Amino acid sequence: MTEIPKELSPRYTLVQAHLREGIKSGQWTVGDRLPSESELVAQFGVSRMTVNRALRELEQEGLIRRQQGAGSFVAPLERVASTLVIRDIHEEIAARGHRHEAELLQLGERRARRGEAERLGLEAGARLFHSRILHRENGLPLQLEDRLVNPACAPDYLAQDFRQQTPTAYLLQVAPLTGATYQIEAAAANAEEAQALGLSAGDPCLVIERSSRSHGGTVTWVRLVHPGARHVLTGSFEA
């Protein structure tokens, strides 16, 4: 079982990481009963409130089911519901007790090509902001982010230091999310992606393309490429 240094992570995330790893590895499978709250309190030396928060968030994600008086059980993924909770990659990495680093590969303004304009709801040739960032976890490349931004929704985007704050975190502050569409697929890394991620061209990757909206219209379109062997997609879904 992977251990996370306690000083690097909130204590409830230690419990979550333990349960996630056990489910991922097959230690507990669909329908299996998980350790009780009392057992987790004793194992991790934390309060019952801390354990309860860990279990509550795993239940909200659909990873486990809790039954009063019976305990917590590994849940089947029966359905993908209507709302995806978008998480900042910095928060995801920190929750695992690991170090996040961002390398800014490109940041600037240019004119929108036709397909790009359609993604942002702009006219062809309109101004847009473009950024490319390589995110690392404990020094290993984890995500190549290629992002287009509507300047009308985030006019100060180019002035941000994205080594200190991710574009996701910044955009959620200045243009609160009201909706998103996304596509998830397996794809082979092209030469440029492979070089950035430390892969060989053609290696399998997990690719997420997402368009996010706020009250002012489409804020951003982003393509996120992850090495297939280094990334597990997690998230929260609501009915």
Residue pairs with C-beta under 8 A, 6 or more apart in sequence:
1 18
1 21
1 22
1 25
2 17
2 21
4 13
4 14
4 17
4 96
4 97
4 98
5 97
6 14
8 94
8 97
8 98
9 17
9 94
9 95
9 96
9 97
10 95
11 44
11 46
11 50
12 46
12 50
12 51
12 53
12 54
12 57
13 54
13 95
13 96
13 97
14 44
14 46
14 97
15 40
15 44
15 46
15 50
15 51
15 54
15 55
16 54
16 57
16 58
16 95
17 95
17 96
17 97
18 43
18 44
19 28
19 34
19 54
19 58
19 63
19 64
20 58
20 63
20 234
21 27
22 28
22 34
23 29
23 63
23 74
24 232
28 34
28 74
29 74
30 74
30 75
30 76
31 73
31 74
31 76
32 73
32 74
33 70
33 71
33 72
33 73
34 64
34 71
34 72
34 73
34 74
35 43
36 71
36 72
37 48
37 51
37 52
37 55
38 48
40 46
40 51
40 54
41 47
41 48
41 51
44 50
44 51
55 64
55 66
55 72
56 66
57 236
58 64
58 72
59 65
59 66
59 72
59 75
60 236
60 238
61 234
61 235
61 236
61 237
62 75
62 77
62 236
62 237
63 74
63 75
63 234
64 72
64 73
64 74
64 75
65 72
65 73
65 74
65 75
66 72
66 73
67 73
80 237
81 237
81 238
81 239
82 237
82 238
82 239
83 237
83 238
84 180
84 182
84 235
84 236
84 237
85 235
85 236
85 237
85 238
86 168
86 172
86 177
86 180
86 210
86 212
87 168
87 235
87 236
88 166
88 168
88 169
88 172
89 100
89 135
89 142
89 143
89 145
89 166
89 168
90 100
90 102
90 166
90 169
92 234
93 99
93 100
93 135
93 137
93 142
94 100
96 137
98 137
98 138
99 137
99 138
99 139
100 135
100 136
100 137
101 135
101 136
101 139
101 163
102 133
102 134
102 135
102 136
102 162
102 163
102 166
103 133
103 134
103 136
103 163
104 131
104 132
104 133
104 162
104 163
105 132
105 133
105 134
105 196
106 130
106 131
106 132
107 129
107 130
107 131
107 132
107 158
107 162
108 129
108 130
108 131
108 158
109 127
109 128
109 129
109 130
109 151
109 158
110 127
110 128
110 130
111 125
111 126
111 127
111 128
112 120
112 122
112 123
112 124
112 125
112 126
112 127
112 128
112 148
113 124
114 124
116 122
116 128
116 148
116 221
117 123
117 124
117 125
117 126
117 128
119 148
119 211
119 218
119 221
120 128
120 148
120 149
120 150
120 218
120 220
120 221
121 150
121 217
121 218
122 128
122 150
127 151
128 148
128 149
128 150
128 151
129 148
129 149
129 150
129 151
129 154
129 157
129 158
130 147
130 148
130 149
131 145
131 146
131 147
131 149
131 157
131 162
131 167
132 144
132 145
132 146
132 147
133 144
133 145
133 147
133 162
133 166
133 167
134 141
134 143
134 144
134 145
134 196
134 197
135 141
135 142
135 143
135 144
135 145
135 166
136 142
137 230
140 198
140 230
141 196
141 197
141 198
141 227
141 230
142 226
142 227
142 230
142 231
143 224
143 225
143 226
143 231
144 193
144 196
144 197
144 224
144 225
144 226
145 167
145 222
145 223
145 224
146 222
146 223
146 224
146 225
147 167
147 220
147 221
147 222
147 223
148 220
148 221
148 222
149 157
149 167
149 171
149 219
149 220
150 216
150 217
150 218
150 219
150 220
151 157
152 216
152 217
153 171
153 174
153 175
153 214
153 216
153 217
153 218
153 219
153 220
154 170
154 171
154 174
154 175
154 219
154 220
156 174
157 167
157 170
157 171
160 167
160 170
162 170
167 220
167 222
171 212
171 219
171 220
175 214
175 215
175 216
175 219
176 214
176 215
177 212
177 213
177 214
177 219
178 213
178 214
178 215
179 212
179 213
180 210
180 211
180 212
180 213
181 210
181 211
182 208
182 209
182 210
182 211
183 208
183 209
183 210
184 206
184 207
184 208
184 233
185 206
185 207
186 204
186 205
186 206
186 207
186 228
187 204
187 205
187 207
187 225
188 201
188 202
188 203
188 204
188 205
189 197
189 199
189 200
189 201
189 202
189 203
189 204
189 205
189 225
189 227
190 201
191 201
193 199
193 205
193 225
194 200
194 201
194 202
194 203
197 205
197 225
197 226
197 227
198 227
199 205
199 227
203 227
203 228
204 228
204 229
205 225
205 226
205 227
205 228
206 225
206 226
206 227
206 228
206 231
206 233
207 223
207 224
207 225
207 226
208 223
208 224
208 226
208 233
209 221
209 222
209 223
209 224
210 221
210 222
210 224
211 218
211 220
211 221
212 218
212 219
212 220
212 221
212 222
213 219
